[in-house]
Amino acid sequence: MSTRGESIFGVAMSRRELLRWTAVASAGALLAACAPGVSPTAEESAPSKAKVRIIATTQMPISQWEPAMKRAVEQLPDIDLMITQTNISEGGWAGYSDRIVTQIAGGEQLDVIMIAVEGLGLLTDKKILMPLDDYFLADPAEKEILETDIHPVLREMLQVDGKQMEYPFSWNNMVLYYNTKIFEEEGIDPPSKDWTWEDFLEVCLKVARVTGGADDRYAYSFWGSGMFGMAAWYFNNDTSPLNDSWTASNLMDPKVAETLQFLADLILKYRVSPNPQGWEEWAQFHAGHLVMRTCGRWCISGSLNEGFTTYDLQYQPHRSGPFKTVVGTDGWGISTSTKTPDEAWTVVKFLSNKDASIDMTKAGGNIPALRSVAEMPIFAEYGPPNTAIFYESLDFAKTVPSPKNFNIIDPILNRHYQTIWNGEKSVEEALIAAHAEVTAEMEKLQAGRASFASAGLGALAMACGCNQ
């Protein structure tokens, strides 16, 4: 596609004009923008160019972006950049995505949005994000970074229908954190990459000390909710809660039940794991009351803050099928509601660059999408010895299931998981109930898309005068 000019309804437009038209149309102001006699904007009529206010929002701590804000004063002299934090602590990515939709619908200014793959389908389906392909085509330096310094798995994960919707910034997998000091004290060798569920259970039974007292030591705490937290356990048993296209439930697969039963037994039968609901594993891990946990790289930040160093990393144990780990990524995208898309692109590039990635690395945050940063000595410096486990895992990683209705499906699964961990329902009972709900929601999604397509064809026929 040429970047020199586009056309809409036969009218030649520059790329900048096209993007502005798209932004205005998405905000429902097309007629006003196209009306004759529109007065020039303040920016166009002012004798000296005023700074353009760009508001970016992220789930990451604002403190991580303080160095970038200082650099922005010099490096972005024509932009007044403001970074806000949208809450992700309640409802995970499902809740975060809903809050973004609500802010946009309420008319709040959001020019640049960070969203993970879990929320990308929803925001794209609601036309909140604009494709970045034309910007990359017009910016060879950034296009080269995208294609040579970012793993294909990461950039393709943030594409929808072949269009690049976000500039990948960071990502995570799920790995096992283990207390090296306790392993040594118990005479247990560090786990190997190819260890099995049986190997893992044997270690759990050796290190657990659970009697119901204040000095209890649990062997392992798992993230018992969230598509991302559960995915690697499923993937390493060659299954998933959804089918490969994320359009239907796969909860009746016997391997799903087998996986959940293994995890439930850790809590209810062997008593080597706590109920994950409401249990603070960060503090327990650092205090020596927890020997193993699963998390992404962001958990390194807590250990850095506590000065905790007697731990290392390994992949989660494997049961059947290809060896896999889960991967999810986030990135920066441009909101269709922005009135200044070119300036928003400037901010997207700025917040995706090496300096911003290094800031995140020092804070113990996610894994940078830029391979060049992940291979820097500083990346290994801020973490345990086996930090190479992170970027290398992309070669056999599988994307976290992220349907367009993730904000609905994820809470359904979490609710039914909790009935298993509490012992309220058997695995079979919970899965039958969850399968019925997920199937109903997927059917609604497909019916909604069919209705939308039908309505779109009808509108097109009317516009073309094709009605009979």
C-alpha positions as CSV (number, residue, x, y, z in Angstrom):
1,M,0.0,0.0,0.0
2,S,1.4,3.4,-1.0
3,T,2.1,5.8,1.8
4,R,2.0,8.9,-0.4
5,G,-1.8,9.0,-0.9
6,E,-5.0,7.2,-0.3
7,S,-8.6,7.8,-1.5
8,I,-12.0,7.5,0.1
9,F,-15.1,7.8,-2.1
10,G,-12.8,8.9,-4.9
11,V,-11.3,11.9,-3.0
12,A,-7.5,11.9,-2.9
13,M,-6.2,12.1,0.6
14,S,-2.7,12.2,2.2
15,R,-1.9,9.6,4.8
16,R,-2.2,12.2,7.6
17,E,-5.6,13.3,6.3
18,L,-6.8,9.7,6.1
19,L,-5.8,9.0,9.7
20,R,-7.4,12.2,10.9
21,W,-10.6,11.3,9.0
22,T,-10.6,7.9,10.5
23,A,-10.2,9.3,14.0
24,V,-13.0,11.8,13.6
25,A,-15.3,9.2,12.1
26,S,-14.7,6.8,15.0
27,A,-15.7,9.6,17.4
28,G,-19.0,10.2,15.5
29,A,-18.1,13.6,14.2
30,L,-17.7,13.0,10.5
31,L,-20.4,15.4,9.4
32,A,-19.1,18.3,11.5
33,A,-15.6,17.7,10.3
34,C,-16.6,17.7,6.6
35,A,-19.0,20.7,6.8
36,P,-18.0,23.7,4.7
37,G,-16.6,26.8,6.4
38,V,-14.9,25.0,9.3
39,S,-12.7,27.5,11.1
40,P,-9.0,26.7,11.4
41,T,-7.9,25.1,14.7
42,A,-6.0,27.0,17.3
43,E,-2.9,25.0,16.4
44,E,-3.2,26.1,12.7
45,S,-4.0,29.8,13.4
46,A,-1.6,30.5,16.3
47,P,1.5,32.5,15.4
48,S,3.6,30.0,17.3
49,K,2.9,26.3,17.5
50,A,1.5,25.3,20.8
51,K,2.5,22.0,22.4
52,V,0.2,19.1,21.6
53,R,-1.2,17.3,24.7
54,I,-0.9,13.5,24.3
55,I,-2.3,11.2,27.1
56,A,-1.1,7.7,27.3
57,T,-2.4,5.0,29.6
58,T,-0.8,1.8,30.9
59,Q,-1.2,-0.9,33.5
60,M,2.4,-0.5,34.6
61,P,3.4,1.5,37.7
62,I,3.8,5.2,36.9
63,S,7.1,5.2,38.7
64,Q,8.6,3.1,35.9
65,W,7.9,5.9,33.5
66,E,9.4,8.8,35.4
67,P,12.7,8.6,33.6
68,A,10.9,8.6,30.3
69,M,8.9,11.6,31.3
70,K,12.1,13.5,32.1
71,R,13.6,12.5,28.7
72,A,10.3,13.6,27.0
73,V,10.9,17.3,28.0
74,E,14.0,17.4,25.7
75,Q,13.3,14.7,23.1
76,L,9.6,15.6,22.5
77,P,9.7,19.5,22.6
78,D,6.4,19.9,20.7
79,I,4.5,17.4,22.8
80,D,3.0,17.7,26.3
81,L,3.1,14.1,27.3
82,M,1.0,12.8,30.2
83,I,1.1,9.1,31.3
84,T,-1.7,7.7,33.4
85,Q,-2.2,4.3,35.0
86,T,-5.4,2.3,34.4
87,N,-6.1,-0.1,37.2
88,I,-5.5,-3.8,36.4
89,S,-5.5,-5.2,40.0
90,E,-9.3,-5.8,39.9
91,G,-10.3,-8.3,37.2
92,G,-6.9,-8.6,35.5
93,W,-6.8,-7.8,31.8
94,A,-10.5,-8.4,31.5
95,G,-11.3,-5.7,34.0
96,Y,-8.5,-3.4,32.5
97,S,-10.0,-3.8,29.0
98,D,-13.5,-2.9,30.2
99,R,-12.2,0.2,31.9
100,I,-10.5,1.3,28.7
101,V,-13.8,0.9,26.8
102,T,-15.6,2.8,29.5
103,Q,-13.1,5.7,29.5
104,I,-13.3,6.0,25.7
105,A,-17.1,5.8,25.8
106,G,-17.2,8.5,28.5
107,G,-15.3,10.9,26.2
108,E,-12.0,10.9,28.2
109,Q,-9.0,11.8,26.1
110,L,-6.8,8.7,25.5
111,D,-4.4,9.0,22.6
112,V,-2.1,6.2,23.2
113,I,-3.1,2.9,24.9
114,M,-1.1,0.0,26.2
115,I,-3.0,-3.3,26.0
116,A,-2.0,-6.9,26.1
117,V,-3.1,-9.6,23.7
118,E,-5.8,-10.6,26.1
119,G,-7.6,-7.3,25.5
120,L,-6.6,-6.7,21.9
121,G,-9.5,-8.6,20.4
122,L,-12.1,-6.5,22.4
123,L,-10.5,-3.2,21.7
124,T,-10.1,-4.0,18.0
125,D,-13.6,-5.3,17.7
126,K,-14.9,-2.0,19.2
127,K,-12.8,0.0,16.8
128,I,-10.8,1.6,19.6
129,L,-7.3,1.0,18.1
130,M,-6.2,2.0,14.6
131,P,-3.7,-0.1,12.5
132,L,-0.1,1.0,12.6
133,D,1.0,-0.4,9.2
134,D,1.1,2.9,7.3
135,Y,3.1,4.5,10.0
136,F,5.7,1.6,9.9
137,L,5.8,1.9,6.1
138,A,6.5,5.6,6.3
139,D,9.2,5.1,9.0
140,P,11.8,2.7,7.7
141,A,13.9,2.8,10.9
142,E,11.0,1.7,13.1
143,K,10.0,-0.9,10.5
144,E,13.5,-2.4,10.7
145,I,13.3,-2.6,14.5
146,L,9.9,-4.3,14.3
147,E,11.1,-6.9,11.8
148,T,14.7,-7.6,13.0
149,D,14.8,-6.8,16.8
150,I,11.4,-8.2,17.8
151,H,10.7,-11.9,17.7
152,P,8.0,-12.9,15.1
153,V,5.9,-14.5,17.8
154,L,5.6,-11.1,19.6
155,R,4.8,-8.9,16.6
156,E,2.4,-11.4,15.1
157,M,0.6,-11.7,18.5
158,L,-0.4,-8.1,18.2
159,Q,-1.7,-8.3,14.7
160,V,-5.4,-8.7,13.8
161,D,-6.4,-9.8,10.3
162,G,-2.8,-9.3,9.3
163,K,-2.7,-5.7,10.5
164,Q,-0.2,-4.5,13.1
165,M,-2.4,-3.0,15.8
166,E,0.4,-2.3,18.4
167,Y,4.1,-1.8,18.7
168,P,5.2,-4.7,21.0
169,F,6.8,-3.4,24.2
170,S,7.0,-6.2,26.7
171,W,5.9,-9.8,27.3
172,N,5.9,-12.6,29.8
173,N,5.9,-16.3,30.1
174,M,5.2,-18.4,33.2
175,V,8.2,-20.1,34.8
176,L,8.8,-21.7,38.2
177,Y,10.6,-19.7,40.9
178,Y,12.2,-21.9,43.5
179,N,14.1,-21.2,46.7
180,T,17.7,-22.5,46.1
181,K,18.6,-22.3,49.8
182,I,15.7,-24.7,50.8
183,F,16.5,-27.0,48.0
184,E,20.1,-27.3,49.2
185,E,19.1,-27.7,52.8
186,E,16.8,-30.6,51.8
187,G,19.4,-32.2,49.6
188,I,17.4,-31.7,46.4
189,D,19.0,-31.1,43.1
190,P,17.9,-28.1,41.1
191,P,15.0,-29.1,38.8
192,S,15.9,-29.9,35.2
193,K,14.2,-28.4,32.1
194,D,12.5,-31.8,31.3
195,W,11.1,-32.6,34.7
196,T,7.7,-34.3,34.9
197,W,4.6,-33.9,37.0
198,E,5.8,-36.9,39.0
199,D,9.2,-35.4,39.6
200,F,7.5,-32.2,40.7
201,L,5.1,-33.9,43.1
202,E,8.0,-35.8,44.7
203,V,9.8,-32.5,45.4
204,C,6.6,-31.0,46.8
205,L,6.1,-33.9,49.2
206,K,9.8,-33.6,50.4
207,V,9.8,-29.8,51.1
208,A,6.3,-29.2,52.5
209,R,5.8,-28.7,56.2
210,V,2.1,-28.0,56.7
211,T,0.4,-28.6,60.1
212,G,-1.9,-25.6,60.4
213,G,0.5,-23.5,62.4
214,A,2.2,-20.1,61.9
215,D,5.4,-21.8,60.7
216,D,3.8,-23.8,57.9
217,R,5.9,-24.2,54.8
218,Y,4.0,-24.9,51.6
219,A,5.8,-26.5,48.7
220,Y,4.1,-24.7,45.8
221,S,1.6,-21.9,45.2
222,F,0.0,-21.5,41.8
223,W,-1.9,-18.8,40.1
224,G,-5.3,-20.5,40.4
225,S,-7.2,-18.0,38.2
226,G,-6.7,-16.1,35.0
227,M,-6.2,-17.5,31.6
228,F,-2.5,-16.6,31.6
229,G,-1.8,-18.1,35.0
230,M,-3.4,-21.5,34.2
231,A,-2.3,-21.7,30.6
232,A,1.2,-23.3,31.0
233,W,-0.2,-26.1,33.1
234,Y,-2.7,-26.9,30.3
235,F,-0.2,-26.5,27.5
236,N,2.2,-28.9,29.2
237,N,-0.5,-31.5,29.1
238,D,-1.3,-30.8,25.5
239,T,-4.6,-29.2,26.1
240,S,-6.3,-25.8,26.6
241,P,-9.7,-24.5,27.9
242,L,-10.6,-23.2,24.4
243,N,-10.2,-24.7,20.9
244,D,-7.2,-23.5,18.8
245,S,-9.3,-20.7,17.2
246,W,-10.6,-19.5,20.6
247,T,-14.1,-19.7,19.4
248,A,-15.4,-22.7,21.4
249,S,-15.0,-24.5,24.7
250,N,-12.6,-27.3,25.0
251,L,-13.4,-27.9,28.7
252,M,-14.7,-31.4,28.0
253,D,-11.3,-32.6,26.9
254,P,-10.3,-35.3,29.4
255,K,-6.8,-33.7,29.7
256,V,-8.4,-30.5,31.0
257,A,-10.0,-32.5,33.8
258,E,-6.7,-34.3,34.4
259,T,-4.8,-31.0,34.7
260,L,-7.3,-29.5,37.1
261,Q,-7.4,-32.7,39.2
262,F,-3.7,-32.6,39.6
263,L,-3.7,-29.0,40.9
264,A,-6.7,-29.7,43.1
265,D,-4.9,-32.6,44.7
266,L,-2.0,-30.4,45.6
267,I,-4.4,-28.4,47.7
268,L,-7.0,-30.9,49.0
269,K,-5.3,-34.3,48.9
270,Y,-1.5,-33.8,49.5
271,R,-1.8,-30.4,51.3
272,V,1.3,-29.1,49.8
273,S,-0.3,-26.0,48.2
274,P,-2.5,-23.4,49.7
275,N,-5.8,-22.3,48.3
276,P,-4.7,-19.6,45.9
277,Q,-7.6,-17.4,46.6
278,G,-6.5,-14.6,48.9
279,W,-3.1,-16.0,49.7
280,E,-0.2,-13.6,49.6
281,E,2.5,-15.6,47.9
282,W,5.0,-12.8,47.4
283,A,5.6,-12.3,51.1
284,Q,5.4,-16.0,51.9
285,F,8.0,-16.8,49.2
286,H,10.4,-14.2,50.6
287,A,9.9,-15.3,54.2
288,G,10.7,-18.9,53.4
289,H,7.1,-20.2,54.0
290,L,6.8,-21.0,50.3
291,V,9.4,-23.0,48.3
292,M,8.1,-22.7,44.8
293,R,5.8,-20.5,42.8
294,T,5.0,-19.7,39.2
295,C,5.1,-16.2,37.7
296,G,6.5,-14.2,34.9
297,R,9.5,-11.8,35.0
298,W,7.5,-9.1,36.7
299,C,7.8,-11.0,40.0
300,I,11.5,-10.2,40.0
301,S,10.6,-6.7,41.0
302,G,9.3,-7.8,44.4
303,S,12.5,-9.8,45.1
304,L,14.6,-6.8,44.1
305,N,12.7,-4.6,46.5
306,E,13.1,-7.1,49.3
307,G,16.8,-7.9,48.6
308,F,15.9,-11.5,48.2
309,T,18.4,-13.4,46.1
310,T,18.3,-17.1,47.1
311,Y,16.1,-18.2,44.2
312,D,16.4,-19.3,40.6
313,L,14.1,-20.2,37.7
314,Q,13.1,-23.3,35.7
315,Y,10.3,-24.2,33.3
316,Q,7.1,-25.7,34.7
317,P,6.9,-29.5,34.8
318,H,5.7,-31.3,31.7
319,R,3.1,-34.1,31.3
320,S,2.3,-34.8,27.7
321,G,2.6,-33.5,24.1
322,P,5.1,-30.9,22.9
323,F,7.1,-29.0,25.5
324,K,5.4,-25.6,25.8
325,T,5.3,-22.4,27.8
326,V,2.7,-19.7,27.6
327,V,3.4,-16.3,26.2
328,G,1.5,-13.0,26.3
329,T,2.7,-9.6,25.2
330,D,1.6,-6.0,25.4
331,G,2.3,-3.0,23.3
332,W,1.5,0.6,22.6
333,G,-1.3,1.5,20.2
334,I,-3.0,4.6,18.9
335,S,-6.6,5.3,19.9
336,T,-9.0,6.0,17.0
337,S,-10.4,8.8,19.2
338,T,-7.2,10.8,19.1
339,K,-7.3,14.2,17.3
340,T,-3.6,14.1,16.7
341,P,-2.6,10.7,15.4
342,D,0.8,11.7,14.0
343,E,1.9,13.1,17.4
344,A,0.4,9.9,19.0
345,W,2.7,7.8,16.7
346,T,5.7,9.9,17.9
347,V,4.8,9.0,21.5
348,V,4.3,5.3,20.6
349,K,7.8,5.2,19.2
350,F,9.2,7.1,22.2
351,L,7.6,4.8,24.7
352,S,8.7,1.7,22.8
353,N,12.4,2.5,22.5
354,K,15.5,1.0,24.1
355,D,15.6,3.6,26.9
356,A,12.1,2.8,28.0
357,S,12.8,-1.0,27.8
358,I,15.9,-0.6,30.0
359,D,13.9,1.4,32.5
360,M,11.5,-1.5,32.8
361,T,14.4,-4.0,33.1
362,K,15.9,-2.1,36.0
363,A,12.6,-2.1,37.7
364,G,12.4,-5.9,37.5
365,G,9.4,-5.6,35.2
366,N,8.4,-7.6,32.2
367,I,10.7,-9.1,29.5
368,P,11.5,-6.5,26.9
369,A,10.2,-7.2,23.4
370,L,13.5,-5.8,22.0
371,R,15.9,-8.7,21.7
372,S,18.8,-6.3,21.8
373,V,17.8,-5.2,25.4
374,A,17.1,-8.8,26.5
375,E,20.6,-9.8,25.5
376,M,22.3,-6.9,27.4
377,P,24.3,-7.7,30.5
378,I,21.9,-5.4,32.4
379,F,19.0,-7.8,31.8
380,A,20.9,-10.7,33.6
381,E,22.1,-8.3,36.3
382,Y,18.5,-7.6,37.4
383,G,17.5,-11.1,38.1
384,P,18.6,-14.6,39.1
385,P,21.2,-16.7,37.3
386,N,18.9,-18.5,34.8
387,T,17.4,-15.3,33.3
388,A,18.2,-16.7,29.8
389,I,15.1,-18.9,30.3
390,F,12.9,-15.9,29.4
391,Y,13.8,-14.9,25.8
392,E,14.7,-18.4,24.8
393,S,11.2,-19.7,25.6
394,L,9.8,-17.8,22.6
395,D,11.0,-20.6,20.4
396,F,8.4,-23.0,21.8
397,A,5.9,-20.6,23.3
398,K,2.1,-20.7,22.7
399,T,-0.1,-17.6,22.9
400,V,-2.4,-17.3,25.9
401,P,-6.0,-17.9,24.7
402,S,-7.4,-14.5,24.0
403,P,-10.9,-14.5,22.5
404,K,-12.7,-11.3,21.6
405,N,-14.9,-11.9,24.6
406,F,-12.0,-12.5,26.9
407,N,-13.5,-10.0,29.4
408,I,-16.5,-12.4,29.7
409,I,-14.9,-15.9,29.4
410,D,-12.0,-15.3,31.9
411,P,-14.3,-14.4,34.8
412,I,-16.5,-17.4,34.1
413,L,-13.5,-19.8,34.3
414,N,-12.1,-18.1,37.4
415,R,-15.4,-18.5,39.2
416,H,-15.6,-22.2,38.5
417,Y,-12.0,-22.8,39.3
418,Q,-12.6,-21.4,42.7
419,T,-15.3,-24.0,43.4
420,I,-12.7,-26.7,42.7
421,W,-10.0,-25.2,45.0
422,N,-12.6,-24.7,47.8
423,G,-13.8,-28.3,47.5
424,E,-17.3,-27.2,46.8
425,K,-17.5,-29.1,43.5
426,S,-15.7,-32.0,41.9
427,V,-13.6,-31.2,38.9
428,E,-16.2,-32.9,36.7
429,E,-19.1,-30.9,38.2
430,A,-17.3,-27.6,37.8
431,L,-16.3,-28.4,34.2
432,I,-19.8,-29.3,33.1
433,A,-21.1,-26.1,34.5
434,A,-18.3,-24.0,33.1
435,H,-18.6,-25.6,29.7
436,A,-22.3,-24.7,29.5
437,E,-21.6,-21.1,30.3
438,V,-18.6,-20.7,28.0
439,T,-20.5,-22.4,25.1
440,A,-23.4,-20.1,25.5
441,E,-21.2,-17.0,25.5
442,M,-19.3,-18.2,22.4
443,E,-22.6,-18.8,20.6
444,K,-23.6,-15.2,21.5
445,L,-20.4,-13.9,20.1
446,Q,-20.8,-15.7,16.8
447,A,-24.5,-14.7,16.6
448,G,-23.5,-11.0,17.2
449,R,-20.8,-11.1,14.5
450,A,-23.3,-12.6,12.1
451,S,-25.9,-9.9,12.9
452,F,-23.2,-7.2,12.5
453,A,-22.1,-8.6,9.1
454,S,-25.7,-8.7,8.0
455,A,-26.4,-5.2,9.1
456,G,-23.2,-4.0,7.4
457,L,-24.2,-5.6,4.1
458,G,-27.6,-4.0,4.3
459,A,-26.1,-0.6,5.0
460,L,-23.8,-1.0,2.0
461,A,-26.7,-2.0,-0.3
462,M,-28.5,1.2,0.8
463,A,-25.5,3.4,0.3
464,C,-25.0,1.9,-3.2
465,G,-28.7,2.2,-4.2
466,C,-28.7,-1.6,-4.6
467,N,-31.9,-2.3,-2.7
468,Q,-34.6,-4.0,-4.8
